Amino acid sequence: MSWAGPFQYEIGKSPHKSAEPAEVVFDEQVPTLLCLSHLRWSFVYQRPQHLMSRFARDFNVLFCEEPVPTEDAQPWLEVRPEENGVQVLIPRLPAGCEGEAAEPVLRRLVDGYLAKLGVEDLLLWYYTPMSLAFTDHLEPKVVIYDCMDELSAFHGAPPQLIERERQLLRRADLVFTGGYSLYEAKRKHHDNAHPFPSSVDVDHFAAARRPQADPADQAEIPLPRLGFYGVIDERLDLPLIAKVAAQRPDWQIVLIGPVVKIDPALLPQRDNIHYLGGKTYDELPQYLAGWDVAIMPFALNESTRFISPTKTPEYLAGGRPVVSTPITDVVRTYGDTGIVRIADSPEAFVTACEAALADAEDRDSLLEKADEILGDMSWDHTWSLMKEKIQCAI
């Protein structure tokens, strides 16, 4: 099928996966799942991408991002096919079309595209309650709210977010949460809430267990290396990183990821702190393979109160010992494992990293413990359990 008018297409390669995208595919015989997300598909490959790629086996998945500006006088909808048949929808809005003024425009764009596709059998999946403003008129079979973070605690959160979430919780048939702390908070407001901590693609990250050449930008960094990958934002404890680097100048701290919502000038600068920028999901195991210890130096603040970091099982799948600050879901899930060490101060963090470096030397024991912890954890398993909940709600 093809369409003209405002529904334009940009067929391009995803910057976070190596596979070329397929042509736009729409199967009129299967239901359509419209996912409304505050995260961009091509930003960091994480929970939404893992789940939507799998749901595309059973649904036409439309992944609608937040709008971006266009120089065009009229709004239009960019449609980009991604792997496994997912269609990424990006509303392009002219200058000045924002806030409440954008809501009816977004509604027309989404409605128009659903009409062009001939969608009759619809499910709605929300990552951001803000999208309710232009989708609350739709009549889906099921409404799912996958609450992966407490978004209202993040820097720059819209003031309407809390009220919009209340509305979404009233409308949702199912609520999934990205961890147990979030589940405990949301189950008070919804009687069909279920915890689904972020999982792991074990085979993907297990590649880090094999000896391999370092990427060019990491190859010249001396050992030992303490590494982190993820978004570098207000959730990271920058003073902690600076103090650890100062106390142990012989250790190299490798930080991988885009810098978001904080001034890059505030990042600690030392000879043994290395910022390598964002990397693709496919590249992460190669970087992880070159680290001695994986670290999670999260700040303890409102933005990290409910997080359940996906990288914990990913680091373990890669065969690396982990040192983390005392994030609640990390402590309760991994704190007694022996290879995920918890530290609540710079001095304790240094001590824990020293112990983790010793753990890394006993590789056979480390890998055995990691595999025991991971068990049958997988995104396929999470996806399967979520599908069961959805079928029960239909």
Secondary structure, 3 states (H helix, E strand, C coil): CCCCCCEEECCCCCCCCCCCCCCCCCCCCCCEEEEECCCCCCCCCCHHHHHHHHHCCCCEEEEECCCEEECCCCCEEEEEECHHHCEEEEEEEECCCCHHHHHHHHHHHHHHHHHHHCCCCEEEEECCHHHHHHCCCCCCCEEEEEECCCHHHCCCCCCCHHHHHHHHHHHCCEEEECCHHHHHHHCCCCCCEEECCCCCCHHHHHHHHCCCCCCHHHHCCCCCEEEEECCECCCECHHHHHHHHHHCCCCEEEEECCECCCCHHHCCCCCCEEEEECCCCCCHHHHHCCCCEEEECECCCHHHCCCCCCHHHHHHHCCCCEEECCCHHHHHHHCCCCCEEECCCHHHHHHHHHHHHHHHHCHHHHHHHHHHHHCCCCHHHHHHHHHHHHHHHC
